[in-house]
């Protein structure tokens, strides 16, 4: 494997930004499918794929999500072309016979709710990061956020799926670069890293 082109690295990392404001350019259903088709290829432990995604494209769905968020984030959600709920299925193990068929991975999690919860959180977080990178790779921008009531989101979107819990939320669209401020600092390697 060889390193990707510097322009691709810039699009994915060094020049990419999180956005609070978007242009009026629409995001299509085909775009959402394309994001999923990339993000699902990212590795998760034992191919667990615990993330459950709600793509809020209608004004009604965005308003329902905005009602669960802080005032500042609620405005971002309402104004974005798409808002996204990245949730996690604590019963992901039920799908492992299909998703990880070469061994009995389901048995690792049967009867162990604590292990399932930890693994669902870890791996759905990875999938949420893959969503961000897939969107960037496809020429879209995101604005991942906290600042919401997870229990309220669960009630609003997953009341019929008690094993599904919200991890985090994000906005999605074509970022309005005119609204960007300076990039926040990124520390040098030696500050937060240890080579043992």
N, C-alpha and C positions, 0 to 999 in steps of 0.2 A: 504494500500500500504506500502511496506517496502523498505528500502534503497537498491540500487543496490550494487553489489559486488565492493569492493575497486579497483579491477583490471579494472573493467569497468569505474569507475570514473577516474582512471589514464589515460585510453585510450581516454576518451572524454575530460578531462580537465587538470589534473595536469601534465601529461607527454606528452600531445599533443602539437604540435608545428605548426607554419605556415612555409611553405616550399617555397624556391626559386628554388630548384633543385630537380630533380626526377631521379629515376633509369629507366632503359629501360623496366621494367616490364609493360606490356600493361594494359590499362583500356578498358574493353569490353563494348559493347552496353548493355549487360545484367547488368553490374555494374551501368550504368547510369539509367536504369529502376529501379534498386533496390534502388538507392539513392532517386529517385522521389517517389517511393512507401512508403518510410519512411518519407521524408520531407513533403509530402502532408498531413500527419496526425498531424503535429504540429498546434496548435491553431492560428487562425487569427480572427479578429473581424468579427462577423456574417459570418464566413466561407467564407470570401471574396476571398481568393486565387488569389490575383492580380498578382503574379509573373509570368513572361513569360521567359522561360529559353532557351538559345541557347547553345548547347553543341558543341563546335568547336573541332572536332576530325581530320579533314583533314588538310593537310598542307596549302591548299588554304584558308580555313576558319580561321585558326590561323594567317595566314599572313594578312588577311583582318582586323582582330582584332588588330594585332600588329601595323599596320599602324595608328591606332587611339590612341596608347599608347606612353608614354614617352620612350626614348631609352632604359633605364634599364628594364622597364616593358615589352617592346617589345621583348627583348631577352628571358625573362622568358616565355612569351606566346609561342614563337616559339619552345622552347625546351621542354615544358611540354607535356605529353601525351594528355591532354585535357585542353582546356581553356573554361571558362564558362562566359556567359553574363547573369547576373541576372537583368531582366528588370521588368517593371510594366505597367499594362494595366489600363489607366485612365478611361476606360469604363467597368471595372470589374463588375459594378452593373448590366449590362445586363445579367449576368449569375446567379444573385442571386435567381431568381425564381426556378432554378434548385438546386443551392448549399445551399440555406437557405430557404427551401420551406414552413416552418411553419408560416411565417409572410411575409408581403409585404415589405421586406427590400429594394427592388429596389427603392421604392418611397422615401426613405430617401435621396437618392443621385440624383434623377432626377432633372435636372436644376441647380445643384450646383457643378460646375466644381472645385471650390476651395476645397470643402469638399472631392470630389473624389480624387483630387491630393494629399491631405494630407494623406488620408486613404490608397491610393495606395502605397505611399512612406513608411508609417509606416509598413504596413503589408507585403509588398514585402521584406523589410529589415528583418523582422522576418523570412520570408521564406528563405532568403539567409543564415541566421544563422542556420536554420534547415538543409539546404543543407550541411553546414560545419559539423554539428554534425552527420548527417546521414552518410556522407562520412567517418568520423572517426569511427563510430560504425561498418562500414563495412570493416574496415582495410585499408582505403585510406587516403590520406592527401591532404590538400588544401593550397593555398596561396592567400587569398583575397587581393585585392589591389584597391587603387585609382590611380592617375597618368595616366589619360586617358582623351580624349576629348569625353564627353558623346554625344554631338551633332553629332560628326563624327561616333560614334558607332551606333546611331539611324539611320543615313543616310545609313550606310553600311548594317545594318541588319533589319531595320524596316521601310524602305522607303515606303512600301506598307501598313503599319499599323501606321498611324499618332498618334493614341491614346497610343501607346506603347513607353515608354521612358526608357532609361538605368538607373539603380540604381548603381550597381557596378559590377566588374569583378573579376574572380578568376582563378587560375590554379588548376589542379587536377591530382593526380597520386599517385605513391608510393614514398614517400619522401626519398631523399638520406641523411640519417642521418650523414654521414661522413662530410657533408658540414655545419652542424649546428654550431652556435656560442652560447655563454651563453644566458640564458633566460633573457629578459628584466625584470626590477623590477615590482612587483605587490604589491600595497600598502596595509597596514593593514586596517581593517574594519573602525576604528575610523577616518581615514583620509578623506574619501569621503562619509561617511554614517551618517545619523541622524535617530535615533529612536524617533518618536514624540508621 
